[in-house]
């Protein structure tokens, strides 16, 4: 049973975060979304992170919500300076970015999409803020993305900034819907060309990367696989997922397009969860035993990546 794994994550904290984030829908430009930003900012700061509000505006030419409108987004970017223990001097390290979108659709409280992932991000922040691994190989950046529901605009903006700054970004992880599980046979839908290659029971967590993300997928998988009885499946797609559009529906895809290794950790969204983008995506529909295991796996995967490091990909674009 999962009890065999000694978890560091706190399921009661995770539940409390989801309760707070799902009181009402939190679409773009709403007061409710700003309230959630304040909540997330406070908790990140309490965990020892420095939080920057990055605000930008652009015309939405990508997503179906508010298409053609000029939208203003605010990404919350949290960093924790990494210093050498002996000298106290900050080391220049390659970067790992881990993020989850904070916004929801206008007509849903978005418990799985995406409060489950934001709650997990806050646990990553708390646990690594309390006990950052020594001699890390990567600098960690945590991001609460905005305007994901409007076409991954928050991810697109952050990828643009990394590209223009010439950031040595070795990997990006998007946490996208982590809390829905269904142990019944045939509860997992699959794209036609994946039928027979993956389970038809919706009780696993998926790690999905692109052609540039081989090492990132494997190191993340190694970390998540240390959680007892958490089934982990991986998928690597060619051509930045353009042949399988379902794999692009989160903030990792702009990083793929910018040439960075990136992946999505997900419960597979609408391929499993019937409450996707519905008013019924509530706390009561989540499987907290499953979510607890997934959150623990995410913390372990991030810690493993920080310690192990990632090579500079020969396929990564330099700007």
Secondary structure, DSSP 8 states (H G I E B T S, - for coil): -GGGS---S-HHHHHHHHHHHTSS---TT-HHHHHHHHHHHHHHHHTT-EEEEEEEEEE--S-STTTTSEEEEEEEEEE---B-TTT--B---EEEEEEEE----TT---IIIIIHHHHHHHHHHHHHHHS--TT-SEEEEEEEES-GGGTSHHHHHHHHHHHHHT--EEEEEEEE-----B-STT-----GGGBTTB-SSB--EEEEEETT-HHHHHHHHHHHTTSTT--EEEEEESGGGTTSGGGG-STTHHHHHTT--EEEEES-GGGT-TTTTSTT--GGGS-HHHHHHHHHHHHHHHHHHHHH-----TTS---
